Amino acid sequence: MLKHIRRRIARTISEPAADLPADLVYAPPLGMTPIAPDEVWTSDAPLAVAVHPPGTPRAIARPAPLFHDDPGGVGLLPDAGAYTFTLPPVFCVAARRVLQVGFRSYVTRDGLLFDDESHAPGAEQDRFAAAILSSDPFRNEYTGLAAGARPGAFRIDAPSRPVERLDGGTVSLASLEGPNYGSFLFRVVPKLIGCEAWPGDWRVLTPWLGRTMIDLLGMLGLGEDRLVLQRRDVVYDLERAAIPSFRAAHAMLDAETVAFYDEIGARYADPAAGERIFVSRRGWNPEGSGARVMLNEAEIAAALEAAGFETILPHEMSMAEQIRRFASARIVVGAAGSAMFNTVFCRAGTIVVDIESEPHWIVAHMNLFGSRGLSYGIFEGETLNRDWNVPHKPFWVDAKALLGRIRSL
C-alpha cells in the first residue's frame, strides 16, 4: 500500500497557478471570517476559520524539573525553573482553491499567505517574515518564497516547481519539520483530535512519513488509502482544504492533547508492569555519521541493567510495541532525541531522566515532559568541545553520577 501512496505522489500537472498575484501578504488565521466548527466541511467561503471553544488564549504551565544535575559543570541550562506559556486558541482554516508550499504554508489566489499558526502582530510576525525570507532552505521552510515588490510582501515562484492538484476535499496535516519523528508526535498527531468527524471521502495530506508513523495514523483511524504523502518540492493545488492548527507551540501539550495521548497509551499499557527502561540509540544512524553518539553507552547500559533496567531499541520496534513499552514504564532513562518523544505515551507521573548534551532543544524537551504531566529531571552529558554552532556532537555521560541520581528516585 505504501508503494501505492508514493505512486499517487508522483502525479503532477504542468500548469501551475498562473493567476497568482505578484505580491502576497500575510493573513493571520484568527483574523479570517469566522464560521462554526461543523461548517469547515461545507463552507463556500474562499477563506474562513473555525475557532475551537472557548476561543480564548490558553495558559499552560510547565513545572520545574525534579532535579538538574551537571556533574561536568557544562552549564547547558542556566534556568531550570517552572514557567507558564500562553498559547493562542485552537482553530481550523477552511479554504477553497488554495496552494500549499513547503512544509506548511498556504497561498490564496487573491494574494494571502498563512500557515498552521496565527502569528500575532509585531514581534511574532517579524520572526515569521525573517524565517520565510531566509536564504537557508530549512528556515525558509522550503517554501521558496522571496521578498515581494513592496515592503512586507512576499513572492512565490510557483511555475518553477511541479504542481499536484488534489480535487475534492483534503485535510492537510502539514506542519513544521513534519517528517521528523519527534515533530510528528507533538505537531502533527494532535491535529487528529476530533478526526472521527472528518468526512470519510476527504483525503489526508501528511508529511512524508516513515513506516511506523504511517502505522500510528492507521491505529488512529486513518487508513493508508486516504493518505497522500507530501513532497516538499511539490506545490499542492487543493480544491477544498481543512487545515487544523498547530496546537502545541513551544512543545507545550494542552489538556486535550494530554487526554488524547492518555487514551492511546491506555490501549496498550500494562499498568502493573512498572518497567524501568533505558532508551538506546545504538545502531540508529540514518545519516551515516557519528552524530550525537553516546560514546560510553555500553558502560551506561551495563550499569543500568545491573540496576534492574531493560535496554530497548525503539528504532527496531513496531509502533504498537513502542507505545506499549513507554505506556507501561515507571522510569524512563534516555538521551535526548526522537525516541524520547515517545514519552507522550507515558502515564502521568512517570519518572523521566533526560540526558542532554547540548543547549539547543532542552527547553522544548522540558516543556513536553512537564506539560505531559511527567516527573522529569535533566542530567547533563559532556561533549569534546563546547562550540554550540556545530550541533549533534558525540558526548559521554558520568556513569557514577547518573547511577547515584537514579538510586535517589
Rosetta blueprint (number, residue, H / E / L):
1 M L
2 L H
3 K H
4 H H
5 I H
6 R H
7 R H
8 R H
9 I H
10 A H
11 R L
12 T L
13 I E
14 S L
15 E L
16 P L
17 A L
18 A L
19 D L
20 L L
21 P L
22 A L
23 D L
24 L E
25 V E
26 Y E
27 A L
28 P L
29 P H
30 L H
31 G H
32 M L
33 T E
34 P E
35 I L
36 A L
37 P H
38 D H
39 E H
40 V L
41 W L
42 T L
43 S L
44 D L
45 A L
46 P L
47 L E
48 A E
49 V E
50 A E
51 V E
52 H L
53 P L
54 P L
55 G L
56 T L
57 P L
58 R E
59 A E
60 I E
61 A E
62 R E
63 P L
64 A L
65 P L
66 L L
67 F L
68 H E
69 D E
70 D L
71 P L
72 G L
73 G L
74 V L
75 G L
76 L L
77 L L
78 P L
79 D L
80 A L
81 G L
82 A L
83 Y E
84 T E
85 F E
86 T E
87 L E
88 P L
89 P L
90 V L
91 F E
92 C E
93 V E
94 A E
95 A E
96 R E
97 R E
98 V E
99 L E
100 Q E
101 V E
102 G L
103 F L
104 R L
105 S E
106 Y E
107 V E
108 T E
109 R L
110 D L
111 G L
112 L E
113 L E
114 F E
115 D L
116 D L
117 E L
118 S L
119 H L
120 A L
121 P L
122 G L
123 A H
124 E H
125 Q H
126 D H
127 R H
128 F H
129 A H
130 A H
131 A H
132 I H
133 L L
134 S L
135 S L
136 D L
137 P L
138 F L
139 R L
140 N L
141 E L
142 Y L
143 T L
144 G L
145 L L
146 A E
147 A E
148 G L
149 A L
150 R L
151 P L
152 G L
153 A L
154 F E
155 R E
156 I L
157 D L
158 A H
159 P H
160 S H
161 R L
162 P L
163 V E
164 E E
165 R E
166 L E
167 D E
168 G E
169 G E
170 T E
171 V E
172 S E
173 L L
174 A L
175 S L
176 L L
177 E L
178 G L
179 P L
180 N L
181 Y H
182 G H
183 S H
184 F H
185 L H
186 F H
187 R H
188 V H
189 V H
190 P H
191 K H
192 L H
193 I L
194 G L
195 C H
196 E H
197 A H
198 W L
199 P L
200 G L
201 D L
202 W L
203 R E
204 V E
205 L E
206 T E
207 P L
208 W L
209 L L
210 G L
211 R H
212 T H
213 M H
214 I H
215 D H
216 L H
217 L H
218 G H
219 M H
220 L L
221 G L
222 L L
223 G L
224 E H
225 D H
226 R H
227 L E
228 V E
229 L E
230 Q L
231 R L
232 R L
233 D L
234 V L
235 V E
236 Y E
237 D E
238 L E
239 E E
240 R E
241 A E
242 A E
243 I E
244 P E
245 S L
246 F L
247 R L
248 A L
249 A H
250 H H
251 A H
252 M L
253 L L
254 D L
255 A H
256 E H
257 T H
258 V H
259 A H
260 F H
261 Y H
262 D H
263 E H
264 I H
265 G H
266 A H
267 R H
268 Y H
269 A L
270 D L
271 P L
272 A L
273 A L
274 G L
275 E E
276 R E
277 I E
278 F E
279 V E
280 S L
281 R L
282 R L
283 G L
284 W L
285 N L
286 P L
287 E L
288 G L
289 S L
290 G L
291 A L
292 R L
293 V L
294 M E
295 L L
296 N L
297 E H
298 A H
299 E H
300 I H
301 A H
302 A H
303 A H
304 L H
305 E H
306 A H
307 A L
308 G L
309 F L
310 E E
311 T E
312 I E
313 L L
314 P H
315 H H
316 E H
317 M L
318 S L
319 M H
320 A H
321 E H
322 Q H
323 I H
324 R H
325 R H
326 F H
327 A H
328 S L
329 A E
330 R E
331 I E
332 V E
333 V E
334 G E
335 A E
336 A L
337 G L
338 S H
339 A H
340 M H
341 F H
342 N H
343 T H
344 V H
345 F H
346 C L
347 R L
348 A L
349 G L
350 T L
351 I E
352 V E
353 V E
354 D E
355 I E
356 E E
357 S L
358 E L
359 P L
360 H L
361 W L
362 I H
363 V H
364 A H
365 H H
366 M H
367 N H
368 L H
369 F H
370 G H
371 S H
372 R H
373 G L
374 L L
375 S E
376 Y E
377 G E
378 I E
379 F E
380 E E
381 G L
382 E E
383 T E
384 L L
385 N L
386 R L
387 D L
388 W L
389 N L
390 V L
391 P L
392 H L
393 K L
394 P L
395 F E
396 W E
397 V L
398 D L
399 A H
400 K H
401 A H
402 L H
403 L H
404 G H
405 R H
406 I H
407 R H
408 S H
409 L L
